[in-house]
């Protein structure tokens, strides 16, 4: 039931109406004027006010207006003993629920109050709903705001993750690339503005674009869930980048798209290519070294037999000319073998501490004659000559071969610049990359040879140091020039790199370790060497029959007593059986069965005064593996002449 306030200045009316309403179950309050009514409203929640129009001081209509202003949901029923149209109209306009003429019958007051109470209930419910709606709206707005902020922050985090990802990331929609992250932009030199109306395939090298698009299309059409592979992209400066890519479906702003992640593997592929090249060069080097060793044994026999014939043929004999031709041919064959050994890093070196500037100056005139008048030769020396430890003859061969290669690359003439510098090898310099695959980072003496010739393609660059590879016409080149340079440089502990562009020219960089000391090795004079002292005996060990035969003949011609053995085991037996002193053991290093070093160790342990001289057509690592160093005094390299062998024997015996 409702709470009802009756306002009338007549007590009897307040009483009668109050009784009606109480009997109907309502809570009733009464006030004799508007002031008391307003006070009651402030103290108690009133649902319905029943008021007379005519009240002392403040009229019922004015009271109605004040109630509606303060308590808009409180229902007001007006009563009057003198009803007029004007009063009724004003009451309705001001918000009265009902207008009753006095005297008010019981049924009329109950009907009016019950109706007003229902309206009040509905008004309260409506207000409650409105309040709940406002709170819901506020909560909804707060939630939307929070979710919007969370989404914004999430997008910012996602964008930051995408931008700072080590992978290049792009999103490709129907209209082109809609997103390019910072890594991708830096990789290719792109900005967001550059991505309008271009697709991922447009970033590829033209010859790769069709295959790339075929793979991406398979994901767009749903034939595949993912596309991945390797391709080559072009940066804005036309630099080619080898990349791995993975493309997956992606919903971007409601439309189907592709998200493509890219990893730059250019450096990896370059390192792999350099490793393969290094392994290939090593394999070819081992092959070349083996061929050269076998060929040296043949040359040894040819050289010796030529000498034997020359010893018995008079100088004025017609055969002497043939002998000289044969000797010249064997010398050229020996030089060719040396080039193979140089490439395979098995050449015997005689290193000295050299000023690189002076080394170039020493052959400058020779270079000028070699290059010809149509080549403008310029030497740009370092301010202070870089000091290197190198074999002078081998270093000259490096310079000459590179100069000749540059000359041949400029058939119409041009400029050749040879420069010496101190260079620091590090990964930041592009031309250092291939050199760092050969040596450790650090400071090196650098010899740079630059031409303005025809240049080389990428295919030629991959094979430029391979032996017998040449781009020259048949008969105009052996293909050993640059291979020899490569072998000499690597045997000296250095590195070589090349840069070339078709139509612009080529630059070769030779990096040599800086000299650490002033050690030198002098050549053995090969003229007028003494023979044997009376009674000197040599035990000669060689498993190659022809070499064993001609070398023992050499030794006999020098006046030595010679004991010949074909193996280490036989040599030990012969030494045990020999009644006298063995002054020197001349042994090949690599023998069938017991090798030369083991034989030497065994003999010197038995006969402390016996001297050892090693011989071999191998050098470098092959000798080191057997405990022999090729720069030692007690070593001679095959093929050797009679004069050189005689001199080296005396060096060992007279030491």
Backbone torsions as a table, in degrees:
resi	resn	phi	psi	omega
1	UNK	NA	167.9	-172.6
2	UNK	-97.1	162.2	172.2
3	UNK	-97.4	121.0	-170.9
4	UNK	-120.8	134.7	175.6
5	UNK	-112.6	121.7	179.0
6	UNK	-102.0	124.3	-179.0
7	UNK	-118.2	113.7	178.9
8	UNK	-160.5	142.3	-178.0
9	UNK	-82.2	-4.4	176.8
10	UNK	-101.6	120.6	-175.1
11	UNK	-63.6	-37.4	-176.9
12	UNK	-63.8	-39.8	179.5
13	UNK	-65.9	-41.7	179.7
14	UNK	-60.3	-40.2	-177.1
15	UNK	-67.9	-49.1	-175.9
16	UNK	-62.4	-49.7	-178.7
17	UNK	-63.8	-35.1	178.8
18	UNK	-63.4	-41.5	178.9
19	UNK	-63.1	-45.0	178.5
20	UNK	-53.3	-48.4	-172.4
21	UNK	-73.3	-36.0	179.3
22	UNK	-66.0	-42.2	179.0
23	UNK	-61.6	-26.1	179.8
24	UNK	-86.5	-0.7	175.8
25	UNK	99.2	6.9	-178.4
26	UNK	-88.5	154.9	171.0
27	UNK	-88.5	128.0	-171.5
28	UNK	-122.1	134.5	170.4
29	UNK	-121.7	157.3	-178.7
30	UNK	-134.8	148.3	176.7
31	UNK	-143.5	140.7	-176.1
32	UNK	-89.8	-9.8	178.0
33	UNK	-152.5	175.2	-175.6
34	UNK	-66.4	-37.5	-177.3
35	UNK	-61.9	-46.1	-179.7
36	UNK	-67.6	-33.7	177.9
37	UNK	-63.1	-45.2	180.0
38	UNK	-64.1	-37.4	177.5
39	UNK	-63.7	-42.2	179.6
40	UNK	-63.0	-38.0	180.0
41	UNK	-63.9	-31.6	179.7
42	UNK	-75.1	-23.4	-174.9
43	UNK	-97.9	-26.9	-173.7
44	UNK	-134.1	144.9	176.6
45	UNK	-78.4	115.1	-177.7
46	UNK	-108.0	131.3	178.5
47	UNK	-88.0	-43.1	-174.6
48	UNK	-133.6	133.4	174.5
49	UNK	-112.5	126.3	175.1
50	UNK	-109.5	113.6	-173.5
51	UNK	-130.9	146.7	174.0
52	UNK	-75.5	149.4	178.1
53	UNK	-70.1	-40.1	-175.6
54	UNK	-98.9	114.9	178.9
55	UNK	-133.6	154.9	177.5
56	UNK	-66.1	141.2	175.9
57	UNK	66.9	-66.9	179.8
58	UNK	-107.9	123.2	-176.8
59	UNK	-71.9	166.4	177.5
60	UNK	-64.5	-36.7	179.1
61	UNK	-64.2	-41.8	178.5
62	UNK	-65.0	-39.3	177.4
63	UNK	-61.6	-42.5	177.2
64	UNK	-55.4	-46.9	-177.9
65	UNK	-61.5	-42.5	-178.6
66	UNK	-68.1	-38.8	178.9
67	UNK	-61.9	-47.0	-178.1
68	UNK	-64.3	-31.6	179.8
69	UNK	-69.7	-38.3	-176.0
70	UNK	-93.4	-37.0	-174.9
71	UNK	-128.7	75.3	-170.3
72	UNK	-62.4	-24.2	-178.5
73	UNK	-87.9	-11.7	178.1
74	UNK	-70.9	127.4	-177.6
75	UNK	-86.9	137.3	-177.6
76	UNK	-121.3	128.4	176.5
77	UNK	-111.4	124.9	-178.2
78	UNK	-93.4	142.2	174.6
79	UNK	-127.1	145.5	175.9
80	UNK	-152.3	146.2	175.9
81	UNK	-88.0	-11.8	-179.4
82	UNK	-130.4	73.3	-176.6
83	UNK	-69.1	135.2	174.3
84	UNK	-132.7	161.5	178.9
85	UNK	-64.6	-39.7	-177.2
86	UNK	-64.1	-45.9	-178.9
87	UNK	-62.6	-43.8	-180.0
88	UNK	-62.0	-43.7	-179.0
89	UNK	-62.8	-43.9	-179.1
90	UNK	-64.5	-39.5	-179.6
91	UNK	-63.3	-43.3	-179.8
92	UNK	-65.4	-42.4	179.7
93	UNK	-62.0	-35.2	-177.0
94	UNK	-77.6	-14.4	175.2
95	UNK	116.8	17.4	179.4
96	UNK	-67.2	141.7	178.1
97	UNK	-75.7	-38.2	-177.5
98	UNK	-152.4	165.3	-177.0
99	UNK	-137.0	113.8	-174.1
100	UNK	-117.7	134.5	175.3
101	UNK	-82.9	145.0	175.1
102	UNK	-84.6	153.7	-11.2
103	UNK	-68.7	148.2	-174.9
104	UNK	-97.9	117.0	178.7
105	UNK	-66.4	161.8	-178.1
106	UNK	-61.3	-47.8	-176.9
107	UNK	-63.6	-34.1	-178.5
108	UNK	-67.9	-44.3	-178.8
109	UNK	-67.8	-38.1	179.6
110	UNK	-66.6	-42.3	179.9
111	UNK	-62.2	-44.9	-177.4
112	UNK	-65.9	-44.7	-178.4
113	UNK	-67.7	-42.9	179.4
114	UNK	-62.1	-41.1	177.4
115	UNK	-63.2	-42.4	179.7
116	UNK	-65.9	-37.2	179.7
117	UNK	-63.5	-40.1	177.9
118	UNK	-63.7	-41.3	178.4
119	UNK	-62.0	-41.0	179.2
120	UNK	-61.3	-42.3	178.0
121	UNK	-60.2	-45.7	179.3
122	UNK	-62.6	-40.5	178.9
123	UNK	-63.2	-41.5	178.9
124	UNK	-63.3	-43.4	179.3
125	UNK	-64.0	-41.0	178.7
126	UNK	-62.2	-42.3	179.4
127	UNK	-65.4	-39.9	178.4
128	UNK	-62.6	-43.9	177.3
129	UNK	-62.5	-40.7	179.3
130	UNK	-63.3	-41.3	179.1
131	UNK	-65.6	-43.1	177.5
132	UNK	-62.8	-38.9	178.7
133	UNK	-63.5	-40.6	178.2
134	UNK	-63.3	-45.0	179.3
135	UNK	-62.8	-42.1	177.8
136	UNK	-60.8	-43.5	179.6
137	UNK	-62.0	-43.2	179.0
138	UNK	-64.0	-44.3	178.4
139	UNK	-62.2	-41.6	179.5
140	UNK	-61.8	-45.0	179.2
141	UNK	-62.8	-39.0	178.1
142	UNK	-64.0	-45.1	179.4
143	UNK	-62.7	-44.5	179.0
144	UNK	-60.5	-43.6	179.2
145	UNK	-62.4	-43.5	179.9
146	UNK	-64.5	-44.2	179.9
147	UNK	-66.7	-37.7	178.1
148	UNK	-63.1	-43.5	178.8
149	UNK	-66.0	-41.1	178.7
150	UNK	-63.6	-40.4	178.3
151	UNK	-64.3	-42.6	179.1
152	UNK	-61.5	-45.0	179.5
153	UNK	-65.1	-39.1	178.1
154	UNK	-63.0	-43.0	178.2
155	UNK	-63.5	-39.3	178.3
156	UNK	-64.5	-42.5	178.3
157	UNK	-64.3	-42.9	178.6
158	UNK	-61.0	-44.5	-179.5
159	UNK	-64.0	-40.6	178.7
160	UNK	-63.9	-43.4	178.1
161	UNK	-62.2	-43.7	-179.7
162	UNK	-64.1	-46.3	-176.6
163	UNK	-65.5	-36.4	-176.2
164	UNK	-96.6	8.5	176.0
165	UNK	-66.0	142.3	175.4
166	UNK	-68.3	-13.0	178.0
167	UNK	-93.1	145.6	169.1
168	UNK	-76.6	133.8	-177.2
169	UNK	-130.7	132.5	173.9
170	UNK	-133.0	152.4	172.3
171	UNK	-116.9	125.0	-177.6
172	UNK	-113.6	118.2	176.4
173	UNK	-104.6	-166.6	-178.7
174	UNK	-67.8	-24.0	-178.7
175	UNK	-98.7	3.1	-179.2
176	UNK	124.5	-159.4	-178.4
177	UNK	-79.5	120.6	180.0
178	UNK	-99.0	-11.5	178.9
179	UNK	-149.1	134.5	172.2
180	UNK	-133.3	116.8	-178.3
181	UNK	-76.9	170.1	-174.8
182	UNK	-61.1	-39.9	-178.9
183	UNK	-60.5	-43.9	179.3
184	UNK	-66.9	-41.4	179.5
185	UNK	-61.4	-44.0	178.9
186	UNK	-66.4	-39.0	-178.0
187	UNK	-60.5	-44.5	-173.9
188	UNK	-106.1	-5.3	-177.6
189	UNK	76.2	30.3	-176.9
190	UNK	-102.0	156.4	169.9
191	UNK	-123.6	172.0	178.5
192	UNK	-59.0	-33.9	-179.7
193	UNK	-67.0	-29.5	-178.4
194	UNK	-72.7	-16.0	-171.6
195	UNK	-85.6	-8.1	-176.4
196	UNK	-65.8	128.6	174.4
197	UNK	63.5	20.5	172.7
198	UNK	-119.0	151.5	-178.5
199	UNK	-113.0	167.7	-176.7
200	UNK	-60.4	-36.0	-180.0
201	UNK	-61.8	-27.5	-179.4
202	UNK	-69.6	-16.5	179.2
203	UNK	-84.3	-12.6	-175.1
204	UNK	-82.3	159.9	172.2
205	UNK	-61.2	137.5	-173.1
206	UNK	-48.4	-41.7	-176.3
207	UNK	-74.2	-12.0	178.8
208	UNK	-101.5	-11.3	-171.3
209	UNK	-63.1	-41.9	-175.9
210	UNK	-64.5	-45.7	179.6
211	UNK	-65.1	-38.7	178.5
212	UNK	-63.4	-45.4	-179.4
213	UNK	-63.9	-36.1	178.9
214	UNK	-61.2	-40.9	-179.9
215	UNK	-69.9	-41.4	-179.7
216	UNK	-67.1	-38.2	-178.8
217	UNK	-62.1	-32.6	179.5
218	UNK	-63.8	-30.8	177.3
219	UNK	-80.1	-40.9	179.7
220	UNK	-58.6	-41.5	-175.8
221	UNK	-85.0	-1.6	178.5
222	UNK	84.1	4.4	178.1
223	UNK	-66.9	-31.0	178.3
224	UNK	-134.4	153.6	178.0
225	UNK	-86.9	-20.0	-178.1
226	UNK	-152.3	146.2	173.3
227	UNK	-123.2	131.1	178.9
228	UNK	-146.0	158.0	-178.6
229	UNK	165.7	-161.3	-177.9
230	UNK	-127.6	138.1	178.3
231	UNK	-150.1	176.8	179.3
232	UNK	-118.9	122.5	178.4
233	UNK	-101.5	155.7	178.3
234	UNK	-109.7	124.8	174.1
235	UNK	-75.3	170.0	-178.4
236	UNK	-63.9	-22.4	177.2
237	UNK	-95.4	16.8	177.7
238	UNK	70.8	11.7	173.6
239	UNK	-69.8	133.2	179.6
240	UNK	-88.3	130.2	179.9
241	UNK	-120.9	122.7	175.8
242	UNK	-84.2	126.1	-175.1
243	UNK	-133.5	153.9	164.9
244	UNK	-99.2	140.4	179.9
245	UNK	-133.4	151.4	173.5
246	UNK	-134.1	124.3	-179.6
247	UNK	-118.4	131.7	179.6
248	UNK	-133.6	156.7	176.7
249	UNK	-63.2	150.8	-175.3
250	UNK	-155.7	133.7	177.9
251	UNK	-93.2	114.7	-179.1
252	UNK	-117.9	109.3	177.9
253	UNK	55.2	42.5	173.9
254	UNK	85.6	-6.0	-179.6
255	UNK	-115.6	152.4	-179.9
256	UNK	-68.8	136.1	-178.1
257	UNK	-147.6	178.2	175.3
258	UNK	-119.4	134.9	169.8
259	UNK	-105.4	124.8	-173.4
260	UNK	-121.1	122.5	176.9
261	UNK	-103.6	137.7	-173.2
262	UNK	-128.8	134.5	174.5
263	UNK	-120.9	127.1	-179.1
264	UNK	-77.5	114.4	-179.3
265	UNK	-116.3	20.5	-178.0
266	UNK	-56.8	-49.2	-177.2
267	UNK	-65.1	-38.0	178.5
268	UNK	-60.7	-46.2	-179.1
269	UNK	-65.4	-37.6	177.8
270	UNK	-63.4	-43.3	179.2
271	UNK	-65.4	-39.9	177.5
272	UNK	-62.6	-43.0	179.3
273	UNK	-63.7	-41.1	179.0
274	UNK	-65.7	-38.7	178.0
275	UNK	-64.3	-45.4	178.1
276	UNK	-60.8	-42.0	179.5
277	UNK	-62.7	-43.1	179.8
278	UNK	-63.8	-43.1	179.2
279	UNK	-64.9	-39.4	179.1
280	UNK	-64.7	-43.3	-179.9
281	UNK	-64.2	-38.6	178.0
282	UNK	-64.2	-42.7	-179.9
283	UNK	-63.7	-44.9	178.3
284	UNK	-63.8	-37.3	179.2
285	UNK	-62.3	-43.3	177.6
286	UNK	-62.2	-41.6	178.9
287	UNK	-63.4	-47.0	-179.5
288	UNK	-62.3	-40.0	179.3
289	UNK	-63.4	-40.9	178.5
290	UNK	-65.1	-43.1	177.8
291	UNK	-62.0	-44.8	-178.6
292	UNK	-62.8	-38.6	179.5
293	UNK	-62.6	-47.5	179.4
294	UNK	-63.8	-39.6	-179.7
295	UNK	-67.1	-33.8	178.4
296	UNK	-61.1	-40.2	178.2
297	UNK	-62.1	-41.1	177.4
298	UNK	-65.0	-42.7	179.9
299	UNK	-64.3	-34.4	178.9
300	UNK	-59.2	-45.7	-179.9
301	UNK	-67.1	-44.2	-179.5
302	UNK	-61.5	-44.3	-179.5
303	UNK	-63.8	-44.5	-178.3
304	UNK	-65.0	-46.2	-179.0
305	UNK	-63.3	-37.3	176.1
306	UNK	-61.5	-41.3	179.0
307	UNK	-65.4	-41.7	-179.7
308	UNK	-61.9	-42.6	179.2
309	UNK	-64.9	-42.5	-179.2
310	UNK	-62.9	-30.2	-179.1
311	UNK	-65.9	-27.8	-173.9
312	UNK	-108.9	-7.5	-179.8
313	UNK	-96.8	127.8	178.4
314	UNK	-59.5	149.5	-177.0
315	UNK	-63.6	-28.0	-178.1
316	UNK	-90.9	5.4	-179.9
317	UNK	-73.9	143.5	176.3
318	UNK	-58.2	-24.3	-179.0
319	UNK	-71.7	-23.4	-177.8
320	UNK	-58.0	-38.1	179.3
321	UNK	-63.0	-42.0	178.5
322	UNK	-63.2	-37.9	179.3
323	UNK	-63.8	-42.2	179.2
324	UNK	-62.8	-41.2	178.0
325	UNK	-62.0	-42.7	179.9
326	UNK	-64.4	-40.6	179.2
327	UNK	-64.3	-41.3	177.9
328	UNK	-63.5	-39.5	-179.8
329	UNK	-64.6	-41.1	179.1
330	UNK	-67.4	-33.9	176.8
331	UNK	-64.0	-43.2	179.6
332	UNK	-65.0	-38.9	177.6
333	UNK	-64.7	-37.5	177.1
334	UNK	-64.0	-41.8	177.5
335	UNK	-61.7	-41.4	178.9
336	UNK	-62.3	-40.2	177.9
337	UNK	-64.5	-39.0	178.2
338	UNK	-61.5	-37.1	178.3
339	UNK	-65.1	-40.7	176.8
340	UNK	-63.3	-40.8	178.3
341	UNK	-67.1	-35.3	177.6
342	UNK	-64.1	-43.7	178.1
343	UNK	-61.7	-41.6	-177.3
344	UNK	-82.9	5.2	178.4
345	UNK	61.2	37.1	179.0
346	UNK	-121.4	16.2	176.7
347	UNK	-77.2	144.4	176.7
348	UNK	-79.2	121.9	-177.9
349	UNK	-102.3	149.3	173.1
350	UNK	-124.5	79.3	-170.9
351	UNK	-73.7	147.2	174.1
352	UNK	-136.7	158.2	173.7
353	UNK	-78.5	119.5	-174.4
354	UNK	-123.9	145.9	168.4
355	UNK	-84.8	116.1	-174.8
356	UNK	-60.5	-36.8	177.4
357	UNK	-61.3	-46.2	-178.7
358	UNK	-67.1	-34.7	178.8
359	UNK	-61.1	-40.8	178.2
360	UNK	-70.5	-43.6	179.7
361	UNK	-59.3	-34.4	-177.3
362	UNK	-64.4	-26.3	180.0
363	UNK	-116.2	16.1	-176.2
364	UNK	-62.0	-44.9	-179.8
365	UNK	-64.8	-40.9	178.5
366	UNK	-62.1	-39.5	177.9
367	UNK	-62.5	-42.2	179.5
368	UNK	-58.2	-44.2	179.3
369	UNK	-67.6	-37.6	-178.1
370	UNK	-67.0	-38.6	-174.8
371	UNK	-77.1	-32.1	179.9
372	UNK	92.5	169.8	-173.0
373	UNK	-74.2	-23.7	-176.7
374	UNK	-84.5	-0.1	176.3
375	UNK	-107.9	121.0	176.5
376	UNK	-85.8	108.5	-175.5
377	UNK	-97.8	128.2	179.0
378	UNK	-127.2	132.0	175.8
379	UNK	-110.2	124.3	179.4
380	UNK	-115.7	91.1	-176.6
381	UNK	-76.8	153.4	172.9
382	UNK	-67.3	153.2	-178.3
383	UNK	-57.1	-40.8	175.1
384	UNK	-121.4	125.3	-174.7
385	UNK	-59.0	120.0	176.1
386	UNK	-63.5	133.1	-179.3
387	UNK	-95.9	127.1	-179.7
388	UNK	-128.6	158.2	174.4
389	UNK	-106.5	108.1	-172.6
390	UNK	-149.4	158.1	172.4
391	UNK	-74.8	118.8	-175.0
392	UNK	-56.3	-44.7	-178.9
393	UNK	-64.0	-41.1	179.6
394	UNK	-67.3	-39.4	178.1
395	UNK	-63.6	-40.8	176.5
396	UNK	-61.2	-40.0	-179.8
397	UNK	-64.3	-39.0	176.6
398	UNK	-59.2	-49.1	-178.1
399	UNK	-63.1	-45.7	-177.9
400	UNK	-63.5	-44.9	-178.1
401	UNK	-63.7	-41.7	178.9
402	UNK	-66.8	-38.3	178.7
403	UNK	-65.6	-43.4	178.9
404	UNK	-64.3	-40.9	178.0
405	UNK	-60.7	-41.8	178.2
406	UNK	-65.8	-41.7	178.6
407	UNK	-59.7	-45.7	-177.4
408	UNK	-68.0	-21.0	177.7
409	UNK	-80.3	-6.7	-179.9
410	UNK	-125.0	68.7	-176.5
411	UNK	-61.0	-25.4	179.0
412	UNK	-95.4	10.8	-177.0
413	UNK	90.5	170.4	180.0
414	UNK	159.7	-163.8	-176.9
415	UNK	-106.9	132.3	174.8
416	UNK	-120.5	123.3	-178.7
417	UNK	-116.5	125.1	175.5
418	UNK	-113.0	122.7	-175.8
419	UNK	-129.1	146.7	173.2
420	UNK	-117.6	137.7	-179.5
421	UNK	-147.3	166.3	165.8
422	UNK	-97.1	122.4	-173.2
423	UNK	-124.8	140.7	174.2
424	UNK	-101.2	117.6	178.8
425	UNK	-81.0	120.1	174.0
426	UNK	-149.5	169.0	-172.9
427	UNK	-72.5	-15.5	-176.4
428	UNK	-73.9	-23.0	-179.3
429	UNK	-92.3	125.8	-172.9
430	UNK	-61.7	-42.2	-175.5
431	UNK	-71.6	-10.5	-179.4
432	UNK	-82.3	-14.5	-170.9
433	UNK	-56.4	-51.8	-177.7
434	UNK	-69.4	-31.7	178.1
435	UNK	-66.3	-37.6	-179.1
436	UNK	-68.8	-15.8	174.0
437	UNK	-76.4	-12.7	-177.5
438	UNK	-107.1	-33.8	-177.2
439	UNK	-136.3	169.3	179.4
440	UNK	-80.0	155.9	175.8
441	UNK	-60.2	155.7	178.7
442	UNK	147.1	-170.7	-178.9
443	UNK	-89.6	136.7	-179.8
444	UNK	-139.7	154.3	167.3
445	UNK	-77.3	134.1	-176.2
446	UNK	-119.5	130.4	173.2
447	UNK	-112.1	116.5	-175.7
448	UNK	-115.0	127.7	178.2
449	UNK	-119.0	118.2	-174.7
450	UNK	-121.3	135.2	174.3
451	UNK	-126.7	168.6	177.3
452	UNK	-114.9	40.3	-173.6
453	UNK	-87.3	-151.0	-171.7
454	UNK	-73.2	-21.9	-178.3
455	UNK	76.7	175.3	-176.8
456	UNK	-130.4	145.8	174.8
457	UNK	-76.7	168.2	178.8
458	UNK	-61.3	-36.8	179.8
459	UNK	-63.3	-44.7	179.6
460	UNK	-65.6	-40.1	-179.5
461	UNK	-59.2	-34.0	-178.8
462	UNK	-67.9	-22.1	-174.6
463	UNK	-116.6	4.2	-167.0
464	UNK	-60.8	-28.5	-177.7
465	UNK	-99.3	4.9	179.9
466	UNK	-75.4	137.6	178.7
467	UNK	-65.6	141.8	178.9
468	UNK	71.6	4.1	174.0
469	UNK	-87.7	127.3	178.9
470	UNK	-150.2	149.4	175.3
471	UNK	-101.9	2.7	-178.8
472	UNK	-81.3	164.4	178.5
473	UNK	-65.3	156.4	179.6
474	UNK	-57.4	132.6	179.1
475	UNK	90.3	-7.3	-177.6
476	UNK	-107.2	6.4	178.7
477	UNK	-172.7	143.2	-179.5
478	UNK	-87.2	-19.4	-175.1
479	UNK	79.4	16.0	-179.6
480	UNK	-109.4	-7.9	-175.5
481	UNK	-58.8	-57.7	-178.7
482	UNK	-74.7	-29.5	175.6
483	UNK	-63.2	-39.6	177.3
484	UNK	-64.5	-44.1	177.8
485	UNK	-57.1	-47.6	-179.5
486	UNK	-57.4	-48.2	-177.9
487	UNK	-64.1	-43.1	180.0
488	UNK	-62.5	-46.6	-178.0
489	UNK	-62.4	-44.9	-179.1
490	UNK	-67.0	-36.1	179.5
491	UNK	-67.8	-27.1	176.4
492	UNK	-81.7	4.9	-179.7
493	UNK	80.0	18.6	-178.1
494	UNK	-105.8	-168.5	-179.0
495	UNK	-141.6	158.7	177.7
496	UNK	-135.4	139.0	179.2
497	UNK	-134.7	158.9	-179.0
498	UNK	-141.6	140.3	171.6
499	UNK	-123.1	137.4	-179.2
500	UNK	-153.7	148.1	176.0
501	UNK	-138.4	128.1	-177.9
502	UNK	-57.6	126.8	178.3
503	UNK	87.2	-9.6	-177.1
504	UNK	-114.8	-26.8	179.3
505	UNK	126.0	-176.2	-173.4
506	UNK	-139.5	147.5	174.4
507	UNK	-130.2	125.1	173.8
508	UNK	-102.8	134.6	177.7
509	UNK	-115.8	120.9	175.2
510	UNK	-108.7	119.7	-179.8
511	UNK	-107.4	120.6	-179.6
512	UNK	-118.1	140.5	178.2
513	UNK	-61.5	143.5	176.9
514	UNK	-70.4	145.0	-178.0
515	UNK	-64.0	136.8	178.3
516	UNK	-102.2	-13.4	-178.8
517	UNK	-160.4	-174.6	-174.9
518	UNK	-113.5	38.1	179.2
519	UNK	-75.5	138.8	177.9
520	UNK	-133.9	159.3	175.4
521	UNK	-128.1	121.6	-177.9
522	UNK	-91.2	147.8	178.9
523	UNK	-74.4	151.4	177.5
524	UNK	-85.7	127.2	177.9
525	UNK	-63.7	140.1	-174.7
526	UNK	-112.3	15.4	-179.1
527	UNK	-119.7	142.0	174.6
528	UNK	54.8	49.8	178.4
529	UNK	-84.6	146.6	-178.7
530	UNK	-74.6	158.8	176.9
531	UNK	-92.7	-153.5	-174.8
532	UNK	-79.0	150.3	168.0
533	UNK	-82.0	154.9	-176.8
534	UNK	-56.5	130.7	173.5
535	UNK	83.7	3.6	-178.0
536	UNK	-77.0	135.6	-176.8
537	UNK	-120.0	138.2	178.2
538	UNK	-121.8	129.8	170.7
539	UNK	-94.1	114.6	-176.1
540	UNK	-107.3	125.3	-176.6
541	UNK	-121.4	119.4	-178.0
542	UNK	-154.8	129.5	-177.7
543	UNK	-90.6	-8.0	178.0
544	UNK	-92.1	116.0	-170.6
545	UNK	-56.9	-50.5	-175.4
546	UNK	-64.9	-40.6	178.3
547	UNK	-66.3	-38.3	179.5
548	UNK	-62.8	-39.5	-177.2
549	UNK	-68.6	-48.1	-175.0
550	UNK	-73.1	-34.0	-179.1
551	UNK	-70.5	-40.1	177.4
552	UNK	-63.4	-33.3	176.9
553	UNK	-66.9	-41.1	174.1
554	UNK	-52.6	-50.6	-174.5
555	UNK	-63.6	-40.0	178.5
556	UNK	-65.2	-38.8	178.2
557	UNK	-64.2	-30.1	178.5
558	UNK	-76.6	-11.4	176.6
559	UNK	101.1	10.0	-179.7
560	UNK	-87.4	151.9	168.8
561	UNK	-84.4	124.8	-168.9
562	UNK	-115.5	130.1	170.3
563	UNK	-110.4	124.5	-173.7
564	UNK	-109.8	132.9	177.4
565	UNK	-134.4	144.4	-178.8
566	UNK	-96.5	-2.3	179.5
567	UNK	-155.3	165.6	179.0
568	UNK	-66.1	-39.3	-179.1
569	UNK	-63.7	-43.2	178.0
570	UNK	-64.2	-38.6	-179.7
571	UNK	-61.0	-40.3	178.4
572	UNK	-63.5	-40.6	179.2
573	UNK	-64.7	-44.4	-178.7
574	UNK	-66.3	-37.6	178.3
575	UNK	-65.0	-37.6	179.5
576	UNK	-66.3	-36.8	-177.1
577	UNK	-80.5	-22.9	-174.8
578	UNK	-69.0	127.2	-174.8
579	UNK	-76.8	-23.3	-175.6
580	UNK	-104.0	-165.6	-179.3
581	UNK	-84.6	139.4	171.0
582	UNK	-101.3	113.2	-174.8
583	UNK	-77.6	-35.5	-176.0
584	UNK	-148.4	141.4	172.4
585	UNK	-109.0	116.7	174.5
586	UNK	-101.9	111.0	-174.0
587	UNK	-133.0	141.5	170.6
588	UNK	-67.4	148.4	-178.2
589	UNK	-75.6	-48.0	-174.9
590	UNK	-100.8	107.2	-178.1
591	UNK	-120.6	160.4	172.7
592	UNK	-72.7	127.7	-176.4
593	UNK	86.0	-128.7	179.3
594	UNK	-65.6	127.5	-179.4
595	UNK	-81.6	171.4	-174.2
596	UNK	-62.4	-36.9	-178.4
597	UNK	-67.7	-43.1	178.0
598	UNK	-63.1	-40.4	177.8
599	UNK	-61.2	-46.2	-178.9
600	UNK	-61.5	-42.6	179.9
601	UNK	-62.6	-40.5	-178.6
602	UNK	-67.4	-42.7	-178.4
603	UNK	-68.9	-42.0	-179.3
604	UNK	-69.3	-25.9	175.6
605	UNK	-71.2	-27.7	179.5
606	UNK	-89.1	-40.5	-175.0
607	UNK	-125.5	93.8	-171.4
608	UNK	-63.3	-28.6	-176.0
609	UNK	-85.2	-5.6	-177.5
610	UNK	-74.2	130.5	177.7
611	UNK	-92.6	155.0	-176.7
612	UNK	-121.6	135.7	171.3
613	UNK	-130.1	116.9	179.3
614	UNK	-89.4	147.8	174.9
615	UNK	-134.5	145.7	177.7
616	UNK	-165.9	150.0	170.6
617	UNK	-89.7	-7.5	174.8
618	UNK	-92.1	169.2	175.9
619	UNK	-154.6	-174.9	172.9
620	UNK	60.4	-131.8	-172.9
621	UNK	-62.4	-34.3	-178.6
622	UNK	-63.0	-38.7	178.5
623	UNK	-73.9	-42.6	-179.1
624	UNK	-58.1	-36.0	179.8
625	UNK	-63.4	-22.7	179.1
626	UNK	-102.6	10.2	175.3
627	UNK	78.8	21.9	-178.8
628	UNK	-119.6	136.1	176.0
629	UNK	-106.6	134.0	-172.8
630	UNK	-79.8	-10.4	178.1
631	UNK	-95.1	8.1	178.5
632	UNK	-77.8	156.9	179.2
633	UNK	-65.7	-32.9	-176.2
634	UNK	-89.8	41.9	176.4
635	UNK	-140.0	137.9	174.9
636	UNK	-132.1	136.7	-175.3
637	UNK	-92.5	135.9	173.7
638	UNK	-82.1	150.0	-7.4
639	UNK	-79.0	144.7	178.6
640	UNK	-120.0	154.4	176.2
641	UNK	-87.4	168.7	178.3
642	UNK	-62.2	-40.7	-178.8
643	UNK	-64.7	-44.0	-177.9
644	UNK	-66.6	-39.6	179.0
645	UNK	-63.8	-42.9	-179.9
646	UNK	-61.5	-43.4	179.8
647	UNK	-64.6	-41.6	-178.2
648	UNK	-68.8	-36.1	177.5
649	UNK	-61.0	-44.0	-179.7
650	UNK	-66.5	-36.0	177.3
651	UNK	-57.2	-42.4	-176.8
652	UNK	-74.3	-44.8	-176.6
653	UNK	-70.6	-33.1	-175.7
654	UNK	-93.0	0.1	-176.8
655	UNK	-66.7	NA	NA
